[in-house]
Amino acid sequence: MHYIAIFALLAACVWTDDSHYSFSRSVGSGSGSSFSITGKERITAIRVWELYGNHIYGIQLCYASNWSQIAGYTYNEPLEIELFKDEKIIQVSGKYAHYIQSLIFVTNKGHSLVVGQPSGYSFNMYPTHPEAELRFLSGMYHGGLSSFQAHWDVLDDDYD
């Protein structure tokens, strides 16, 4: 019994390392093909396509000057936000039903990108560490984004 307590204590020490990574609970129905948008550098811009008067159709992130592949689909012109050098995404909110209906990206400088139609259930995503920022997105799509999850971490200073 004594060994079990020691093992549990050691395991707790390992699991409580100084990790700044966190992720937000997935929202939406979660049907279709999966996507994951990742990069090593800071997110510098976001593009979002919406079906007029309807739901989020596609999304794309820019890391430094490199655009990711599009998750979902394109339709007409995207709505876009470009971030300043010291700016980062610190909150993602929106509404969902079967599809992701709306998204609001908020930066540490108070700027925001608002896309879609505000109908359905509300969600609010943010990091658990005060210095963390949006690092990547994952979810599923079919006929638009059907689920959405934000992943947060503290970016190394080497990427500023």
N, C-alpha and C positions, 0 to 999 in steps of 0.2 A: 504494500500500500504506500509505503514511504517513497518507493521508486516512481510510482504513478504521479505523486504530488510533485516530485522534482522534474519529471518529464513535462508535466503540464506547465510548470513555471518556466522552464526553458523554452517550450513552444510559444508561450505567451510573449516572452522577450523577443523571440524571432519575429513573431507576427506584428509586434508593435514597434517595428523599426521606424525610422524617420521618413517613411514613404509619404509623399504628398499627393499620390494618385488617388482619385476617387471617380466614381461614375454615378450618373443619375439614372433612376429607374426608367425603363423603357415605357413609352406611351404609344397608343394606337392599337390596331387590330393585329398587326404583325403577320400579314399574309404576303406571299409573293417571293421575290428574290432578295437575298440579303445584300447589304452593302457595308463597306467600311472605308471611310475617308481618313487617311493618316498622312503625316509628314513629320520631318525632324525639326523643321524650323518653325518660327512663329507664324500664326495665321495673319495674313496681311490684307485679305479681302474675302468677301463672301458674295456669291451670286445665288439667287433663288428664283425659280420659275413657278408661276402660279397659273392655274386655269382661271380665267376671269370670272369673278363672282363665285369661286369654288375653292378647291383645296390646293395644297402644295404639290407641284408636279415634279420638280427636280431641284437639286442643290449641288453646289460646287464650292470648294474651298481653295484659296491660294495660299501656299506656304512660301514665304519670301516672294519670289517672282514666278513660282511654278504652280500652275493651275492643276488641280486634281482631275481625275475623271469625273464625269457627272453621275451622280446617284439619282436615278429616276430618269426623267425625260425633260426635253426642252419644249418650250411653247412661246412664240413671240420673243420679246426682249425680256431679259431677266431684270429683277431689281437687285441692286448691288450696293455694298458699302465697302469703302477702302479705308483701312486703318492707318493712323499716323505711326511713326517709328516706335514710340513708347506706349502705344495703345494696344489693349488686349480685350478679348471677349470674356466677361465675368458672369454673365447670366443669359439663359435662354428660357423664354416663356412662350406660351401659346395656347392653342386649343386643339382638341382632337376628337374625332368620332371614329368611324371606320378608317378614314384618312387623317393625316395631319392637316388641319384646317387653316391654322395660322402659326407663324413664328415671329418672335421678337428677340433679336440679338442686341444685348446691351454691353457697352464697353466701360472700362474704368474711367473714361473721360466724359461719360454721360451721353455719348452718341448712341443711336439705335437704328436698326433696320427692322421695319414692320412690314410683314408680307402676309397675304391671305385674308380669309374672312373669319372674324371672331365668332365662331359658333361651335358648340360641343362642350366637352369637359376641359377645364383649365389645368395647366401644368406649369411648374416653375422649377428650373434646374439651375444649380449653382454649385461651385466647388466647396469641399469641406475645409480646405486650407485657405487662409486669407490671401496668400500670394499666388495661388494657382490660377490658371486660365484655361479656356477651352483648347484642347489639344487635338481631339479627333471626334468624329461622329460615326455612329453605326445605326443600322435599322434594316427595314425591308421596304420594297416598293412593288407595286403592280397597279397601273393606272394612276400613279402618283405615290407619294410616300405614305406607306401604311403603318409604319412604326418608326420611332426616332429615339435615340439615346445619345446623351452627351458624356464625353470623357474628359476629365480635368487633370492637370498636373502643373507643377512648377517647372518652368522652362529654364534650362541652364543659362547663365549670363553670357556664355559664348555666342548665343544666337541673337543677342540684342543688336 
